[in-house]
Amino acid sequence: MMKDAHFPTAAAFALLALATFHLVSASDPSPLQDFCVALNTTQTAASAVFVNGKFCKDPKLATADDFFFSGLQIPRNTSNPVGSNVTAANVEQIAGLNTLGISLARIDYAPNGGLNPPHTHPRATEILMVMEGTLYVGFVTSNPDNRLFTKVLCKGDVFVFPVGLIHFQFNIGEVNAIAIAALSSQNPGVITIANAVFGSNPPINPDVLSKAFQVDNNIVQYLQKQFWYDNN
């Protein structure tokens, strides 16, 4: 009887282990080589290997420059409609990042309201560190709660934005602000909410947006006519 009584528990553990294996194996595999330096053209990649969106250079041809980028020390112009500018250091700038699952960005914010508008990174969690200034930051959880998490960050403070969630940063100080962000993908992607919804090409049918936002059609058409600045 004792042996039979333990069977459901053993079966449950077996099913849990099987489910865990499938969940783990569904994620991206770890690289099977030291690196996979990306080639940005296929013209010289006749014998290259296509890995995770890029063709890989022959490792024997890799150089130190494939793993180097200079530019995050340079302030960017924030004289634009949103008052911010992003300097990315991802696989497009550092070919050696391909398959390594990490990247950086510098964000400059204008005084008194420089904004990195609400956006998402579909492929990455972000951890942000304030280097100068004071930022009001936050993210919103998924449906149905849509819970808002916010914090005021000062120099040296760190905040995490979970993968895929809408988040923002807003300079509430009277001086320029600077932040450095690390992201858990070599190509995290960016979807700026206002740009995607009201600035898509071709435009989304105004009737769709009018019903979704519960506003008059004229408001939607007005918003679609605006210039939606991309700070990336």
Secondary structure by P-SEA (a helix, b strand, c coil): cccccaaaaaaaaaaaaaaaaaaaaaccccccccbbbbbccccccccccccccccccccccccccccccccccccccccccccbbbbbbcccccccccccccbbbbbbbccccccccccccccbbbbbbbccccccccccccccccbbbbbbbcccbbbbbccccccbbbbccccbbbbbbbbccccccccccccccccccccccaaaaaaaacccaaaaaaaaaccccccc
